[in-house]
């Protein structure tokens, strides 16, 4: 009895590669970099909104949906973020500025009297309805950034088992320290180091002890991380 012929499966159709638009002209990036340096003199929230608006207008044709689709993968955005003449603005700061701008724009550019850019950043991971509600309450009750962050943490969706597990406490602490020392729209947090001369001896001693304690804990984390990243140890 002849064997039945098995039907061969059709070859899988290759997925079409994503085609991103080419970078904008270097002249445009020069103009954006110049304007970014000028905007750094603005107030922090207004600064973030203006930076976000500038990037969306110049790099994404004024289309927020294009930002949402391409985001930091956009060639022009990456090329701009790699420049060293942005006055300390890095990729993460530029990214957050667009996020802040998109949120403020969606809410109709409310005239907040008590909220700053840190308040807006605190609600970025939340669903849109929770963002608006929490910002309204924060403005009405004049919440500090920490108060708003605490309320936002209560509303973050729990892990569904498919995403990343919750971060360990020490990782969250390092992230918080990194945000503190990062130069962004709020300016350089260590810009007035000359004021050391005005400290009393007791104040200087206490501050030095705190700095030493932070340094020791960071060195401890660095020692533990070293074996996980052999290249960094070399």
N, C-alpha and C positions, 0 to 999 in steps of 0.2 A: 504494500500500500504506500503510495507516494506521500511524503511528508508535506504537511500544509506549509505554504510559504508565509513567513511572518512579514507583516507590513512594517516598513521602516518609518520611523517618526520624522516629520519634517524638521529641518534644521531650525534652531531658534533664531528668530529675527533679532539682530543686534539692536540694542537701544540707541536711539539717535543721541549723539553727544550734545550737551547743552552749549548753545552758542551765545556768548556774552558779547556785548558791543565793545568795540575797541576803545582804548583810553582817549579822553579828550586831549586837545592840543596842550603842549607844555605851556603855552602862553596863558591859557585859561587857568592852569594850575598855579602859575606865578601870581595871577591876579587873586586867586582864592587864598593863597598863602599870605599875601600882603594884607588882605581883608581880615584874615584870622588873627594876625598879630594886632591889628587895630581893635578888634572886638575884645581882646583880652583885657582891655582897660574898662570894660563895662561891668555892671553888677552881675553877680554869678548866675542867677536864673535867667535874666535877660541875655546874658552872654551865651548860655547854653542854647536858648531858643534861637538867637541870631545865627549861631554857628550851625545849628541843625537846618535852619531855613536856607542858609547860604549853600550848604552841601547838597540839599535836595534840589535847589534851583539850578546850581551849576553842574552837578554831576549826574543828576537823575531827571533833568528836564522839568523840574517842578512837580514831578509825579511821585507821590508817596508810595503808591502801589509798586512802582519800579524799585524803590528802596526795599520794600518788604519782600520782593521777589529775589533781588540780587544781594542786597545788604553789603557786608564787608567783602564778599567775593568779587564785587565789581572791580574791574581793572583800574579804573580811575581812582576809586577810593583807596585801593591798596597802594597805588603809586604816590598819592598825596600823603598818606600816613607814613610813608617811608622817608619823607623829606626831613631834613634836620634844621629847617628854618621856620618852624611853626611855633617857636617860643615855648617849647616843652609840651605841646599838645601831642598826645600819642593816639594810637589806633583806638584804644578803649575809650578815651575821652571823646574822640570824634564820634564813635559809635553811640555812646550814651547821649551825646548832644542831639543826635538825630532822633533817638527814642524820646527824649524829653520834648523836643519840638513837635513830634507826631502826637504825643499825648496832649500837650497844651493846645495844639491846633484842633484836635478832635473835640476838646471841651469848650471850644469857642474863645480861647485866650482869656480866661477869667482874670479879673483884677484882684489878685490875692494881695493882702496886706501883711500877712504873717508867715507865708510859706516861701521857702527858698528851693534851690535846685536839689538839695539833699532830700527834702520832703518828696519831691516828684520822683526821684530815683528810688525811694523806698517802696513805691507802689508799682514800679515797672513790671515785676514778675507776676502781678495779680491779673485776674480777668478784668475786662474793661469796666463792667458795672461796679466792681469793688474798688477800682482805682478812683472813679468819680466820687463814690460815696465816702470813701475814707478821706480824700482830699477836702471835701466839703466839711466833714466833721473836724478835721485838723485845723482848717481855717476858722471855723466858728468857735472852737475851744482853744485856739492858739497853742496847739500841741507842739512840743519840741520834736526834733527829728527822731530821738530815741522813742518817744511815746508813739509816734506814727509807725516806726519800724516794728515795735512790739505788737501793735494792732495788725499790721500787715502780715507778720509771721503767723498769726492765728488763722489767717485766711488763705495761706498758701496751700494749694492742693496737695494731699498726702501722696507719697509714692505709690504707684499702682503695681509695683513688682516688676515692671518692665524697664523702668528708668534707673538712674543711678541711685545708690543708697544714700541716706543722709550723710552729710559731711561730718567727720569727727570735730570735736570742739577746737582742737589745736589748729585745724585747717581753717576754720571760720575765723579764729583769732588772727592768723597770719594774713588772711584776706582783708580783715579790718585794718590791720597795721599798714598793709600795702595801699589801701584807699586813703589812709591818713597822710602818708608821705608822698602820694602821687601829686604832681603838679597838674592842675586842671583849671577850670573856669574860676575856682575859688582862689587861685593864686598859689604861690609857693608857701606851704605851711611853715617853712623854716627861713622865710625871707628876712626876718628881723633879728638875726642872730647877733647883730651889733648891740642889742639891748642887754646882752649878758653883762656888760660893764655896769649896768644900773642895778643889778641884783645885789642883795645883801649877802654877806658870807653865809648866813644860815640858809637862806633860800637857795643859794648856789649849791650848798652841801646836800640839801634834800633833793634838789633836781638831779644832781650828779648821781646820787644813790638810785634814783628811779631809772635813769638812763642805763646805769650799770646792770640793774636787775633785768630790764628789757633786753639788753644786749646778751646777758647770760642765758636767758631763756631762748632767744633766737639762735645763739650758738649751739645750744642743746638740740634744737630742732634740726639745725644744719648738720650736726654730727650724725643724727639718726637718719637723715635723708641721704647722706653721702653714699652709703652702700647701695641705695636703690637707684642711684644715677651715677654709674662708674665714670662716665665721660666728664661729669662736672667735677669729680674728685681729682681728675688729672689736670 
